[in-house]
Amino acid sequence: MNAYRFLILMPALGVLFAAGLFVYARFSNRHVADPETRTTDPVLQKTQALNPGLRIADEFSRVPVYWIKIAGFKDGILIPKSEAEDAKIRLVDCDAAAIPAQLLYAKRTEFTCLEIDNPSHKLQAYFFRTRDSLKDVVGFYNQLLEPDRRFSASNQVEERNETRRRDDGSREFLFSYYMWQRYDVVAFVGYREERKLA
């Protein structure tokens, strides 16, 4: 009789044990998996505090970018860490006509616009994703530069901040970008800047 009970109880105990493991795995680690709630990065903590309506994460620590998590975007919207520090970030409706045509990459699969207000400047920018290669995208922006300012694409990451000299000797903002090729190319392109006085 005891052996019979043991045989009946064994499958039930196995099911209870498996259910307990599932519940533990599902809920005990939930904060560790969410980079927003568990970060030791002081810049990210401050950026999150300045932008409480945005979910900002640091998933790829070897690449100096944060990701704004938003529905409809594969990984989120890339923003360089250098732009995020002490910044108020606004996602805005894109008016493609307001972006200079020579800076608007045509073959985009995702596209959104941002306004960055940090201590150094106010920057109007856009984010896009493309299936084109990093070499193709860098080549598109290289067309705007003098031949001696053109550089070939590296393996995975490209970052530029381009200005040109005015007749009076001052510098004029042309564009800035941060691009990363993982599978697709994701890019953050600044197209209009308002510098702040130091």
Secondary structure in CASP SS format (residue, H / E / C, confidence):
PFRMAT SS
TARGET T0000
AUTHOR 0000-0000-0000
METHOD secondary structure of the structure
MODEL  1
M C 1.00
N H 1.00
A H 1.00
Y H 1.00
R H 1.00
F H 1.00
L H 1.00
I H 1.00
L H 1.00
M H 1.00
P H 1.00
A H 1.00
L H 1.00
G H 1.00
V H 1.00
L H 1.00
F H 1.00
A H 1.00
A H 1.00
G H 1.00
L H 1.00
F H 1.00
V H 1.00
Y H 1.00
A H 1.00
R H 1.00
F H 1.00
S C 1.00
N C 1.00
R H 1.00
H H 1.00
V H 1.00
A H 1.00
D C 1.00
P C 1.00
E C 1.00
T C 1.00
R C 1.00
T C 1.00
T C 1.00
D C 1.00
P H 1.00
V H 1.00
L H 1.00
Q H 1.00
K H 1.00
T H 1.00
Q H 1.00
A H 1.00
L H 1.00
N C 1.00
P C 1.00
G C 1.00
L C 1.00
R E 1.00
I E 1.00
A E 1.00
D C 1.00
E C 1.00
F C 1.00
S C 1.00
R C 1.00
V C 1.00
P C 1.00
V E 1.00
Y E 1.00
W E 1.00
I E 1.00
K E 1.00
I C 1.00
A C 1.00
G C 1.00
F C 1.00
K C 1.00
D C 1.00
G C 1.00
I E 1.00
L E 1.00
I E 1.00
P E 1.00
K H 1.00
S H 1.00
E H 1.00
A H 1.00
E C 1.00
D C 1.00
A C 1.00
K E 1.00
I E 1.00
R E 1.00
L E 1.00
V E 1.00
D C 1.00
C C 1.00
D C 1.00
A H 1.00
A H 1.00
A H 1.00
I C 1.00
P C 1.00
A H 1.00
Q H 1.00
L H 1.00
L C 1.00
Y C 1.00
A C 1.00
K C 1.00
R C 1.00
T C 1.00
E E 1.00
F E 1.00
T E 1.00
C E 1.00
L E 1.00
E E 1.00
I E 1.00
D E 1.00
N C 1.00
P C 1.00
S C 1.00
H E 1.00
K E 1.00
L E 1.00
Q E 1.00
A E 1.00
Y E 1.00
F E 1.00
F E 1.00
R E 1.00
T E 1.00
R C 1.00
D C 1.00
S C 1.00
L H 1.00
K H 1.00
D H 1.00
V H 1.00
V H 1.00
G H 1.00
F H 1.00
Y H 1.00
N H 1.00
Q C 1.00
L C 1.00
L C 1.00
E C 1.00
P H 1.00
D H 1.00
R H 1.00
R C 1.00
F C 1.00
S C 1.00
A C 1.00
S C 1.00
N C 1.00
Q C 1.00
V E 1.00
E E 1.00
E E 1.00
R E 1.00
N E 1.00
E E 1.00
T E 1.00
R E 1.00
R E 1.00
R C 1.00
D C 1.00
D C 1.00
G C 1.00
S C 1.00
R E 1.00
E E 1.00
F E 1.00
L E 1.00
F E 1.00
S E 1.00
Y E 1.00
Y E 1.00
M E 1.00
W E 1.00
Q E 1.00
R C 1.00
Y C 1.00
D C 1.00
V E 1.00
V E 1.00
A E 1.00
F E 1.00
V E 1.00
G E 1.00
Y E 1.00
R E 1.00
E E 1.00
E E 1.00
R E 1.00
K C 1.00
L C 1.00
A C 1.00
END
